[in-house]
Amino acid sequence: MSEQIRVVIVDDIAETREHLTKLLSFESDIEVVGAAASGEEAVDLTGKLQPDILLMDINMPGMDGIATTERVSATFPTTSIIMMSVQGEADYLRRSMLAGAREFLVKPFSSDELTASIRQVHIREKQKRGRMVMPAQGGGPAGDSDKKKGKIVTLFAPKGGVGRTTLAVNLAVAMAGEQRQAVTLVDGSFQFGDVGVLLNLNPKNKSIIDVVADPSATDEDLVDTTLINHSTGIKVLLAPPSPEMAELITVDQIRRMMGRLRETNDFTVVDLWPHFNDVSLALLDMSDVILTVLTLEITNIKNIRLFLEVAEQLGYGDRLKLVLNRADSAFGIRVADVENSVGRKIDHQVVSDGRTVVYALNRGVPFVWSNSQAPVSEDILKISRALVSGEGSPAGEEEQEPAKKSLFGRR
């Protein structure tokens, strides 16, 4: 018999509690052990029943879902919380995760979405507790810190369509070419990665799934044999060939894989998808530099401002650099306006050069490789020089890893 995941449902509407209970009653590995109509009742029930999961409605009279999540997270650290809301705005998501929620479901959601979230959150929490026990049993192999050589540079944006993947690909090629660094490019958009398209590579031949698929091989064998050598001089680790395979990738696998890449490369460049989950946060935690990409669009600027607030909470501030893409686009917003809005200086700018970029994309050849004299290429080369020279990294990062909070594990 499979392990039972014990769930308590928290919602002030009786019909919703009954509906969710009925949905979960068909699942052999999930048991609803209680239901609460208020935040106060949820705290009491959690203390008595010690459930694995709380399904928490965000809008309740009295103590709402956010306040209840903060209370439960601080008092009962073994109980994970999945927040439910009819509001899908980024601010609700941000506040929920900062309070300690592990997942955020927007109503209405399907039975499959609900059960998948419960199982995934439960598995992630078990893995996290297992990692917490390891240091007490002696930790990892001696000398791990001595092996760390290269730097991990992650490109991230809280909104798609800002040119993040294009910048990641060309930055990796620039560092391998002009700067003669050993560089691996990792497609961290595990569901809908585009790195292969930009480089004319097919993920059906080799992808990160090959690293996951063979548990009998060593980490070194798996990672090294899965990398694709590209004609530009970089090595590439592609995203899975189909979106559903992303669920097979775990935090433990990512940490081991990135550790190996750090040992064997001067730089590992990660093109990271614009979502928060345990895997993406693990990649951000391991990054020496986080290049956060934005454009002169009001929605993107708003999302950057929200992300910067979360980044400060997670301790990413010193490692984060803002890259303004399409910096000369005539949208009526000045760079100074952006800096005032986000409360932070723009560290790098990349000009808009649609003709060069689109032509390169359609050919599958990075523009810094085929047209290094173009203004957009020169801007990418400036960023690569800054990173290689150490201007893009906080001082002393090689000697220490700052203490970091986990967004999904905040207590």
C-alpha positions in Angstrom: 0.0 0.0 0.0 1.4 3.4 -1.0 2.1 6.1 1.6 -1.0 8.2 2.5 -0.7 11.9 2.1 -2.8 13.4 4.9 -4.7 16.6 3.8 -6.7 19.2 5.7 -8.9 21.5 3.6 -9.3 25.2 4.8 -12.1 27.2 3.1 -14.8 29.3 4.6 -17.4 28.0 2.0 -18.9 24.7 3.0 -19.7 23.7 -0.5 -16.0 24.1 -1.6 -14.8 22.0 1.3 -17.3 19.2 0.4 -16.4 19.4 -3.3 -12.7 19.1 -2.6 -13.2 16.3 -0.2 -15.2 14.4 -2.8 -12.6 15.0 -5.5 -9.8 13.7 -3.3 -11.8 10.7 -2.1 -11.1 9.0 -5.4 -7.3 9.1 -4.8 -5.9 6.0 -3.1 -2.8 7.8 -1.8 -4.5 10.9 -0.5 -6.6 11.1 2.6 -8.6 14.1 3.8 -8.3 14.0 7.6 -10.0 17.2 8.4 -11.6 20.5 7.2 -11.6 24.0 8.7 -13.8 27.0 8.0 -11.4 29.7 9.3 -7.8 30.4 9.8 -8.0 30.1 13.5 -9.6 26.6 13.2 -7.0 25.6 10.7 -4.2 26.4 13.1 -5.9 24.3 15.8 -6.5 21.4 13.5 -2.9 21.4 12.2 -1.7 21.1 15.8 -4.0 18.2 16.5 -3.8 16.3 13.2 -0.3 17.1 12.0 -1.3 16.8 8.3 1.2 16.7 5.4 -0.7 19.3 3.4 -3.0 22.2 4.0 -5.2 23.2 1.1 -5.7 26.9 2.0 -8.1 29.4 0.6 -6.5 32.9 0.5 -9.6 34.9 1.1 -11.3 34.2 4.4 -12.9 36.4 7.0 -10.9 37.1 10.2 -7.5 35.5 9.8 -7.0 35.2 6.0 -5.0 32.6 4.1 -1.8 34.7 4.1 -1.8 35.2 7.9 -2.8 31.6 8.6 0.0 30.4 6.3 2.6 32.5 8.2 1.3 31.1 11.5 1.3 27.5 10.4 4.7 27.7 8.7 6.3 29.1 11.8 4.6 26.7 14.2 4.3 23.4 12.3 7.3 23.2 9.8 6.4 19.7 8.7 3.1 20.8 7.2 3.2 22.1 3.6 0.7 24.6 2.3 -0.9 24.9 -1.1 -2.7 28.2 -1.5 -6.0 28.5 -3.5 -7.3 31.7 -4.9 -9.6 33.0 -7.6 -7.0 35.8 -8.0 -4.1 34.9 -10.2 -2.1 38.2 -10.0 1.6 38.1 -9.4 1.2 40.1 -6.1 -1.0 37.3 -4.6 1.5 34.7 -5.7 4.4 36.7 -4.2 2.7 37.3 -0.9 1.7 33.6 -0.6 5.1 32.3 -1.3 6.8 34.7 1.1 4.3 33.6 3.8 5.5 30.0 3.3 3.2 28.4 0.7 4.7 25.7 -1.5 2.3 26.0 -4.4 -0.4 28.3 -5.7 -3.6 27.1 -7.5 -5.9 29.5 -9.3 -9.6 28.6 -9.1 -11.2 26.9 -10.9 -8.7 24.1 -11.2 -9.1 20.5 -12.4 -8.9 17.4 -10.3 -5.7 16.4 -12.1 -4.1 19.8 -11.3 -5.1 19.5 -7.7 -3.8 16.0 -7.1 -0.6 16.6 -9.1 0.2 19.6 -6.9 -0.5 17.7 -3.7 1.8 14.9 -4.8 4.6 17.1 -6.1 4.6 19.3 -3.0 4.7 16.2 -0.7 7.6 14.7 -2.6 9.6 17.9 -2.6 9.1 18.3 1.1 10.3 14.7 1.8 13.4 15.4 -0.4 14.0 18.6 1.5 13.9 17.0 4.9 16.2 14.3 3.6 18.8 16.9 2.6 18.5 18.5 6.0 19.4 15.3 7.8 22.5 14.7 5.7 24.8 17.2 7.4 24.0 15.7 10.8 25.1 12.3 9.4 28.4 13.6 8.2 27.5 15.8 5.2 28.9 15.3 1.7 32.3 14.1 0.7 35.3 16.0 2.1 36.8 18.5 -0.2 33.6 19.4 -2.2 34.3 23.1 -1.7 37.8 22.6 -3.1 36.4 21.2 -6.3 34.3 24.3 -7.1 36.0 26.1 -10.0 33.7 27.8 -12.4 30.9 30.3 -12.0 27.3 29.9 -12.8 25.6 32.8 -14.6 21.8 32.6 -14.7 19.6 34.8 -17.0 16.2 35.3 -15.5 13.2 37.4 -16.2 9.8 37.4 -14.4 8.1 37.9 -17.8 8.6 36.1 -21.1 9.2 37.8 -24.4 12.0 40.0 -23.2 14.8 38.3 -25.2 16.2 36.3 -22.3 17.1 33.2 -24.3 18.6 35.2 -27.2 20.9 37.0 -24.7 21.8 33.7 -22.9 22.8 32.0 -26.1 24.8 34.9 -27.4 26.5 35.6 -24.1 27.6 32.0 -23.8 29.0 32.1 -27.3 30.8 35.4 -26.6 32.5 34.1 -23.5 33.6 30.9 -25.3 34.8 32.8 -28.4 36.3 36.2 -27.7 37.1 35.4 -24.1 38.2 31.8 -24.7 36.4 30.4 -21.7 35.2 26.8 -21.3 31.4 27.4 -21.3 28.4 25.2 -21.1 24.9 26.6 -21.8 22.0 25.0 -19.9 18.5 25.4 -21.2 16.7 25.8 -17.8 13.3 26.3 -19.5 12.5 22.7 -18.9 9.0 22.7 -20.3 9.3 25.0 -23.4 13.0 25.5 -24.0 14.1 27.3 -27.1 17.9 27.1 -26.9 17.9 24.1 -29.3 16.0 26.2 -31.8 18.4 29.1 -31.7 21.4 26.7 -32.1 19.8 24.2 -34.6 20.0 21.4 -32.1 17.4 18.6 -31.6 16.6 17.7 -28.0 15.4 14.3 -29.1 19.0 13.3 -29.7 20.3 14.4 -26.3 18.7 16.4 -23.4 18.7 16.7 -19.7 16.3 13.8 -19.6 19.3 11.6 -20.4 20.9 12.7 -17.1 17.7 11.8 -15.2 17.0 8.5 -17.1 20.0 6.3 -15.9 20.3 6.2 -12.1 23.0 3.5 -12.3 25.5 5.8 -14.0 27.8 8.3 -12.1 27.0 12.0 -12.2 30.2 12.6 -14.2 29.3 10.0 -16.9 25.7 11.2 -17.2 26.5 14.9 -17.5 29.6 14.7 -19.6 28.1 12.3 -22.2 24.8 14.3 -22.4 26.4 17.6 -23.4 26.3 18.5 -27.0 29.4 20.1 -28.6 28.4 23.1 -30.7 30.3 24.6 -33.6 30.6 27.9 -31.8 32.8 26.3 -29.1 30.3 26.0 -26.4 28.7 22.8 -24.9 25.0 22.7 -24.6 22.6 20.8 -22.3 19.1 21.0 -23.8 15.7 21.0 -22.2 13.5 17.9 -22.5 11.9 17.2 -25.9 8.3 17.4 -24.5 6.9 19.5 -21.7 5.6 16.7 -19.4 9.1 15.4 -19.0 10.0 18.5 -16.9 8.3 16.8 -14.0 11.0 14.1 -13.9 13.7 16.7 -13.0 14.3 17.0 -9.3 16.2 19.5 -7.1 18.7 16.8 -6.1 19.5 16.0 -9.7 19.9 19.7 -10.5 22.3 20.3 -7.7 24.5 17.3 -8.6 24.4 18.3 -12.3 25.3 21.9 -11.7 28.0 20.9 -9.3 29.6 18.8 -12.0 29.3 21.6 -14.5 30.9 24.0 -12.1 33.9 21.7 -11.8 34.4 21.2 -15.5 33.7 24.7 -16.9 34.9 28.3 -16.4 31.3 29.4 -16.8 27.9 27.7 -16.9 25.3 29.9 -18.4 21.7 29.0 -17.5 18.6 30.3 -19.5 16.0 30.0 -16.7 12.2 30.0 -17.2 10.2 32.9 -15.7 8.6 30.9 -12.9 9.2 30.2 -9.2 9.4 26.5 -8.2 11.8 24.4 -6.2 14.0 23.6 -9.2 14.2 27.2 -10.5 14.9 28.4 -7.0 17.7 25.8 -6.6 19.3 27.1 -9.8 19.0 30.7 -8.6 20.5 29.7 -5.2 23.5 28.2 -6.9 24.1 31.1 -9.2 27.1 33.4 -8.7 25.6 36.1 -10.9 21.9 36.5 -11.8 21.4 38.6 -14.9 17.8 39.9 -14.7 16.5 40.9 -18.1 13.9 43.7 -18.6 12.6 45.9 -21.4 11.1 49.3 -21.6 7.5 48.0 -21.1 5.4 49.0 -18.2 4.2 45.5 -17.4 7.7 44.2 -17.4 9.0 47.0 -15.2 6.2 46.2 -12.7 7.1 42.5 -12.6 10.8 43.4 -12.2 9.9 45.6 -9.2 8.0 42.6 -7.6 10.9 40.2 -8.3 13.4 42.5 -6.8 11.4 42.5 -3.5 11.4 38.7 -3.5 15.1 38.6 -4.5 16.0 40.7 -1.4 14.1 38.4 0.8 16.0 35.4 -0.7 19.4 37.1 -0.3 20.0 37.4 -4.0 20.6 41.2 -4.0 24.4 41.3 -4.2 24.5 38.8 -7.0 21.8 40.3 -9.1 22.5 42.5 -12.2 19.9 44.3 -14.3 20.2 44.0 -18.1 18.0 46.3 -20.1 17.3 44.7 -23.5 16.2 46.8 -26.5 17.4 49.8 -24.6 16.9 52.3 -27.4 13.4 51.3 -28.2 11.1 54.3 -28.5 8.4 53.4 -26.0 8.4 56.8 -24.3 10.0 55.4 -21.1 13.5 56.6 -20.3 16.2 54.5 -18.6 16.2 57.0 -15.7 12.5 56.4 -15.2 13.0 52.7 -15.0 15.8 53.0 -12.4 13.6 55.3 -10.3 10.7 52.9 -10.6 12.6 49.7 -9.6 14.9 51.5 -7.2 18.0 50.1 -8.7 20.7 51.0 -11.3 20.7 49.4 -14.7 24.0 47.5 -14.9 24.1 46.6 -18.6 22.2 47.8 -21.7 21.7 46.0 -25.0 20.5 48.0 -28.0 17.5 47.0 -30.2 18.6 45.5 -33.5 15.7 43.6 -34.8 17.0 42.9 -38.3 20.3 41.3 -37.0 18.6 39.4 -34.2 15.7 38.0 -36.3 18.0 37.0 -39.2 20.3 35.2 -36.7 17.3 33.5 -35.1 15.9 32.2 -38.4 19.3 30.8 -39.4 20.0 29.2 -36.0 23.3 31.0 -35.8 24.1 33.3 -32.9 24.7 36.9 -34.1 27.8 37.4 -32.0 29.3 34.6 -34.0 28.1 35.6 -37.5 28.1 39.4 -37.1 30.4 40.3 -34.2 30.6 43.9 -35.5 26.9 44.7 -35.0 26.0 47.1 -32.2 23.9 44.4 -30.5 26.9 42.0 -30.6 29.2 44.7 -29.1 26.9 45.1 -26.2 26.8 41.4 -25.5 30.6 41.3 -25.7 30.8 44.1 -23.1 28.7 42.0 -20.7 30.9 38.9 -21.3 34.1 40.9 -20.7 32.6 42.2 -17.4 31.7 38.7 -16.3 35.1 37.2 -17.1 37.0 40.1 -15.5 34.9 39.7 -12.4 33.1 43.0 -12.7 29.7 41.3 -12.8 30.2 39.3 -9.5 30.2 40.3 -5.9 33.6 40.3 -4.1 34.5 37.2 -2.3 31.8 35.0 -3.7 34.2 32.2 -4.5 35.2 31.9 -0.9 31.7 31.7 0.6 28.1 30.9 -0.2 25.8 33.3 1.5 23.0 31.9 3.6 19.9 31.7 1.5 16.2 31.3 2.3 14.0 29.1 0.2 10.9 30.7 -1.1 8.9 27.5 -0.8 10.5 26.6 2.5 10.5 29.9 4.3 9.9 29.5 8.0 
